[in-house]
Amino acid sequence: MFDIEEELKKLPAKSGVYIMYDDADTILYVGKAVNLHNRVRSYFRKIHGRGPQIEKMVEQIARFEYIVTDSELEALVLENNLIKENIPKYNTLLKDDKTYPFIKVTVGEDFSRVMLSREMKKDKSRYFGPYTSAAAVKDTIELLNKLFKLRTCNRVLPRDIGQERPCLNHHIGQCLAPCQGYIGREEYRKRVEQALDFLGGNYNMILKDLEKKMQAASEELNFEEAIRYRDLLESVKSIAQKQKITHSDGEDKDIIAMAQDEQDAVVQVFFVRGGKLIGREHYYMTNVSGVLRRDILQQFIQQFYGGTPFLPRELMLQEAVEDMEVLEQWLSGRRGSRVYLRVPRKGTKEKLVELAAENAALVLSKDKEKMKREEGRTIGAVKEIAAILHMDHIGRMEAFDISNISGFENVGSMVVYEKGKPKRSDYRKFKIRTVSGPDDYACMKEVLTRRFVHGMEEREELSSKKMGTEYGSFTKFPDLLLMDGGKGQVNIALEVLRELGIDIPVCGMVKDDNHRTRGLYFQNKELPIDRHSEGFKLITRIQDEAHRFAIEYHRSLRSKTQVKSVLEDIPGVGEARRKALMRHFKSMEEMKNATVEQFSAIPEIPENIARGIYAFFHEADLGNDTTDL
């Protein structure tokens, strides 16, 4: 038996980390202290004004542990690791788990490449970023490769020069094929240096060069080429305009400010790289009720910069946090050089912090309204459905549908909604094994039986290993089963559940003569539902989603069968080459219009087979089949 009063007397007056547990041995809170004796004892004294959240947490404490450290810095690192590992219920937590992309230039290679990277390694490459938008990074990389005709392949050069045919990028004029020795190392290096200049912010040379080429193409009446250069010019100008100078010192810094209300907090970060504002991002912090702004900022710094691969030289804060020196020491250790925490009081830097705070307040205000609307569409709609069915709670709903055309390739779909939102990671599709012909009831019985038997087997396996049910894909059973139909489909579901000894409410989504939802069939009664309510709209969305998912799977099976049957007639094209063709081309029409070079660019297709495929499509009468692959 853990005696809290006795254990409090044993606490040492040293720095360390303390861990609070409830009676189920769940971690409630992790904290650090300069003096464990004073800090932990303070929780069990009556202190006014420390907030209802801390009071509620203290009521649940059944025991505590502590770990003594040699310094405040060690305590900070240990606290951060324990919070990240255990996600305690009452700690202020950073909700967003984002990894920011870098642009990586492999300058250590003889023939360098420009690529996206999610981490910054200590290798011979040069990194630019991090950037807040992966889409912008991909656009920039694509633009650089087009502008300078750099390679994108993984071939090891110069070792592999001349060993394989040049890829499609060379044939369409987007690569100078160093893999064939068509461009020398020095000439290629010059192009890489131009790309590095571009990434460093030197756009003028590229803008002038593009304008010159556009004018030349226009004078030669080569309008398609002129339009291409014009579009590239606009892309470069767009990227250049996004780079707004914030300070002339050219340093890397992050500007951090926040806004909070009774329940939520938003932290806004402006990312400045090389003296230029490259983007901004906002982050939500949870469990902030009664927590001081400085403490929220400190928790954000610990959790965010404990996971990001890049650390700037300076963090400019809205206000001073409690452990400034310890945080600076920790951040400097992570960066490998000095990091400064500063609170600007005047000038441009102060205005930037104020701007970040204004943006945080705007996000918090707008998202509150958006969240209220979204809650009405999701949680509010679920509550409406629960009220109609006289159920206390509905957390998870699963809906099923069957798709077939004249009995061909019967398939079933399972879609999952939690708290009124689709949980696509839990969607499942079933290829019917035991039913031939269009028998929806028999198909539904097979699908439901397979779904719940699989779930029961997973639960038993996980139980024997003493693991939580969240580890299995089928282990979590729904609070409500939704069937795309009325009495017949509901009875099939109830029969399956009865045979398996499972008790789950089953509700049918009844349609009228125009195939529109008109009501719910539940416990042998058809219940009306207001067509203008959020509950009705959610039911309709679920029904449409189950139908879409089933149809999509059915269509993919049919199209693959049709395409496969056509490709089987081509001499020299076996199973491996059929799969390669289907991966490479999006439709039969695209395959018909491909050149010999495009076919031979596929690694599995040698040149003589490529010519045979081309001849087949141009000699055979395939009509206008545009089947999606």
C-alpha positions, 0 to 999 in steps of 0.5 A, a space after each residue: 500500500 502506497 502511503 502518500 504522506 510517508 513517501 512525501 517525507 522521503 523526497 530528496 531536495 535535489 533536481 529530478 523528474 516526478 511521475 504521478 499515477 492513478 489507481 490503475 497505474 496510468 501516468 497522469 502527469 510528468 514534471 521536472 523540479 529543481 527541488 523535488 522535495 518542495 515541488 511534489 509536496 506542493 501538489 498535496 497542499 491546499 493552494 488557491 488559484 491553481 486551477 480546476 484541472 490541477 485539482 482534478 488531477 491531484 484527486 486521482 493521484 494514487 502514487 508517485 515516483 521520482 528520478 533524481 538527476 545531476 542537473 536541471 538540464 538532465 531533468 528537462 531532457 528526461 521530462 521531455 522524453 517521458 512526456 513524448 513516450 507516455 502522453 500523460 493525460 494532464 500534461 500540456 501537449 503539442 497536438 501537431 506531429 509534423 515533419 518539415 521537408 528540406 530540399 537536399 542537393 547531393 553535392 557529394 556525388 559526381 553528378 548531383 541530384 536535387 530531392 526532397 528529404 524529411 530529415 537533415 543528415 550529417 552527410 556531404 549534401 547541402 540542405 535548404 529549409 526546412 519549409 512548411 509546405 511539401 507541395 511548394 518543395 516538390 514544385 521547386 524541385 520539379 522546376 529546378 530539374 526542368 530548368 537545369 535538366 538535372 538527373 532524377 534517377 538512382 543510378 550510381 555515376 560514373 560507375 554505371 555510365 552506358 550500362 542501361 538505356 537513357 530514361 524517359 526524361 532524356 527522351 522528352 528533353 528533361 535530362 541531359 543523360 549523364 548516364 550515357 556520358 552525353 554531358 561531362 562532369 564539369 558542365 553538369 557541375 555548372 548547372 548544379 551551381 546555378 541550382 544552388 544559387 537559385 536556392 540561395 535566393 539569387 533569382 536575377 540571372 535565371 529571370 534574365 535567362 528565361 526572359 531572353 529565351 522566351 523572346 528568342 522563341 517568340 521571334 522565331 515564331 516557336 510559340 509553344 516554346 515561348 509559352 513554356 518559358 513564360 510559364 517557367 518565368 511566372 513560377 520563378 517570379 512566384 517563388 521569388 515574391 514569397 521570399 520577404 526580407 525580414 531582417 538584414 542580418 541574414 540569420 536563421 531564426 524562429 519567431 514564436 508567440 501565442 494566444 489562448 482562451 479557457 480551453 485551447 491555445 495556439 502557438 504561431 511560428 514564423 520561420 526565417 531562414 537566411 534573413 528571409 521569411 520562408 513560411 509560418 505555421 500554427 500549432 495547437 496545445 491541449 490541456 491549457 486550462 489554468 496554465 500560464 502563458 510562459 509555461 505553455 511556451 516552454 512546453 511548446 519549445 521543449 516538445 517541438 524542438 525536441 523533434 525537429 531536425 533543424 534548429 535556428 540560431 535564435 528563438 524570439 519569444 513573446 515573453 520570458 519562460 521560466 528556464 531560459 538558461 537551461 533551455 538555451 543549454 539544451 537547444 545549443 547541445 542539440 544544434 551543436 552551436 550556440 542557440 539564443 532565446 530572446 524577448 525583443 522589446 523594440 524595433 522590427 523584431 518586436 513588431 514581428 513577435 506582435 504580428 505572430 501573436 495577432 496571427 495566433 489570435 486570429 487562428 484561435 478565433 476562426 477555428 473556434 467558429 469552424 470547430 463549432 460548425 464541424 462539431 454540429 456536422 459530426 458529433 452533433 449529428 451522431 447525437 441526433 442519431 443516438 437520440 432517434 435510436 434511444 441509445 446512450 452513446 455512439 462512438 464508432 459506426 460501421 456501414 456495409 455495402 455489396 456491389 456486383 454487375 450480373 454476378 460478376 466479381 461480387 465485392 463488399 465494402 466496410 466503411 468506418 465513422 468515428 465521432 461522425 468522421 470517416 476513419 479511412 485507415 479502418 476501411 476494408 474491402 472484401 472479394 466474395 469467395 462463396 457466392 456466385 451470382 447476384 445474391 446480395 443477402 448471401 454476400 452480406 452474410 459472408 462479409 459480416 461473418 468474415 469481418 467479425 470472426 477475424 475480429 474475434 480471432 485478433 482479440 483472442 490472439 492479442 489477449 493471449 499476448 496481453 496487448 491492447 485491442 488497439 493493436 489489431 485492425 478488426 479488434 475494435 467493434 462498432 457501437 452501431 452497425 449500419 446496413 444499406 437497406 431495410 428489414 432484409 439486410 438488418 435481419 441478415 446482420 442480426 443472424 450473423 451476430 446471433 450465431 457469433 454471440 455478439 451483441 451490437 445494435 443494427 440499424 437499416 438505412 431505408 430508401 424510397 422509390 427514388 433511391 433516397 434515404 427516407 428513414 431508419 429501420 431499427 428494432 423492427 420499426 421504421 423510424 422517421 428522420 428529419 431530412 434537413 437535420 445534420 443526422 440525416 445528412 450524416 446518414 446519407 454521407 455514410 450510405 454514399 461512402 459505403 456505396 462509393 467504396 464498393 463500386 470503386 473496388 468493383 470497377 478496379 477489378 473489372 478494369 484490370 480483368 479487361 486490360 489483362 485480357 487485351 495484354 494477354 494477346 501480345 506476343 512476348 508479354 507475360 505476367 511480369 511485363 503485363 504488370 509493368 505496363 499496367 503500373 506505367 500507363 494510366 489507361 488503355 488510351 495512353 498505352 495506345 498513344 505511346 511511342 516505342 521509346 516510351 515502352 522501351 523506357 520501362 525496365 522490364 520491356 526490352 526494345 524488341 518487345 517494345 516494338 512488338 507492343 507498339 505494332 500490336 496497338 497500331 495493327 489491332 482494332 481496339 476501338 476507343 477503350 479508355 478503361 482506367 487502369 
